[in-house]
Amino acid sequence: LGAQLKSSLRELERKVDAAGASVQDMGGRFDYLFKNWEEFKARLQNLRPPPDSLLQGGSTGPSSGVGVDPKQLYDNAFLDFRRGKYDLAIAGFEEFLATFPGSELTPNCHFWIGEAFNNKEMADSAVGRYLLVALNFQKSEKAPTSLFKAAQLLEKKDPPVAIRYYDMLAEQYSTSTEARRAKERLTALRKK
């Protein structure tokens, strides 16, 4: 009975840890939203619908940027993402990347494209975008989250690669919340 109780307690502790990580992740997202709410609300009041060319999947001419407000284009794509219109959001972020290459919002665009793919359950495409952010934009605030999400998606498909990315995250971003969560995942994966 004692051994069974200990086993049940360990399982319960694992479930509580997993729930705690999820709550912390959601807490981080809510903190971001609340922190930027006033700015977002002001931008929301000035939003116009995206150009017809975006709705129809066309292009307004890559890299010209003439007459196109970069913030507006980004915000429209982000709004589509928030509304669950993932294909339209991906098209909007891709349009932004083509029109404004080298923008400071480039890593964010790739991250949100990864999130859209993830929400569409297209894990390989999501992992590709997350790793693009993590490896090419290492100083971006999205880099640790991207690396964590890529490793998370790889856990079932390729655990050794997931472990390698968790190790990289714990080493390169040691003070981040994601690094702490990566260490927890490493402990769990190495016990298997």
N, C-alpha and C positions, 0 to 999 in steps of 0.2 A: 504493500500500500504506500509505504514511504517513497519507494523508487518511482512509482506511478505518479505520486503527487509532485515529486521533483521534476519529472519529465513534463508534466502538465504546466508547472510553474515556468520552466524554461521556454516552452512554447508560447505561453502567455506573455512572457517578457519580450520575445521576438516580435510578437504581434503588436505590443505596446510601442516598441522601438520603431517599427515600421509606420505605425499610425503617427507617432511623434514626428518622424521625418516628413510625412505627408503634411501634417499640420504646419510644420516649420516652413516647408516649401510654399504652402498657401499663404502663410503669414508674410513671407517675403514678397509675394505677388501683391497682397493687399497693401503692404507698406508702400510699394512702388506706386500703386494706383492712388492711394490717398495722398502721397507726397506730390504727385503730379496732377491731382484732380483739378485745381484751379486753372492751370495752364491748359489742360486738356479741355476743360469746359469752355474756355475762351476760344480755342481753336475749333471746337465743335460748332460754335455759333457761326463761324465764318466758312464752314465747309460747303462746298458745292458738289453736286454729283460728279463722278469721274467722267472724263471725255468719252464720247461715243466710241472712239477707237479702242479704248480700253475695254469697254463692255463687249465689243464685238471681237476682241482678241487681236486687233490690229496694232500698228505701231505709229507713234507720232513722230518718228524720226530719231533714231538713236543718237545720243551724244550731242544733239544740237542744243537742247535745253532752252531755246528761244521761246519766250512767252509762257513757259511752264514754271510754276512755282514749286521748287523742290519740296518744301515743307507740306504743301497742299497735296502733292502726289504721294508722298510718304504717308501722310495722315489718312488719305482716302484708302490706301492699301491696308493700313492698320485697322481702320474702321471696318473694312470688309472682313478682315480676320476676326475681329471681335464679334461680328454678326454671324460668324460661322460660314461665310462665303469664301471657302478656302481656295478654290480655283481662281476666283477673281482677285483674291489677296495675293496669291502667287504671281499672277499676271501683273498686278500693280507694282509689287516689289521688284519684279524682273524689269519692268519698264523703268522704274527709278534707277536701277543699277545700270541699265543701258544708256539712260539719258544723263545721269550724273555719276560717271565712274570716278572713283577716288573720293567720294563724299565721306564725311565723318559718320554718316548713317549707314555706310556699306555693311559693317558687321551686323548691325541691327536687322537690316533687310535679309541677310542670309539666315540669321537666327530665326526670324519670323517665318521665312519660307520653310525652314526645318520644322518649326512648330506646326505649320499648316500640313506638311507631309505627315508628321507624326499623328496629328488629329485625323488624317485621312487613312491612317494605318498603313502608310507606305514607309516602313521602317528603314529600308535601305537608302531611300532618297533622303529621309530625315537625318540618318547617321552621316551621310555625305555632307549635308549642309552644316550640321553641328561641328563636324571635324574641320570643315573649311574655316569656320569662325575660330575654333580653338587653336588651330595650327597656323593660320595666316594672320590672325588679329589677336595675338597673345596679350596685348595690353588693353583690349576691349573689356568693358564690364561684363559682356556676354560670354567671354571665353571660358571662365570656370563652369558656368551653367551649361554651356554647350558641350564641354568635355564630359561633364557628369551625365548629361542626357544621352550622349552617344554611347558611353560605357553601359548605362542602364539598358539601352536597347540591345546592346551586344551580349548581355549576360546570358540569355538563353541560346543564342545562335553560336556564339564563340566566346565562352568564358575566359580562356587565356588572354584573348585580346582585350576583353572588358577589364580584366585584372591589370593589364599593362596600362590602360588609360586611367583607371582609378589611381594606380601608383603615380603616374605622371601628374595627375590632378593634386594628389596629396603633397607632392614634392614642389610643384611650381606655384601653387596657390594655397600654401599651407595655412594661411590665416582666414581663408574663406569658409563660409558655411558649407559649401559644396565639398571642400576638403575633409571636413569632419564627417560628412555623410559618406564620402568615398571610403574613409577608413572603416566606418561601420559595415559598408558593403564588402570591403576586402576581408574583414574578419568573418563575415557570413560565408563568403565564397570559398575561403580557404578551409573552412570547416567541412565543406562538402566532399 
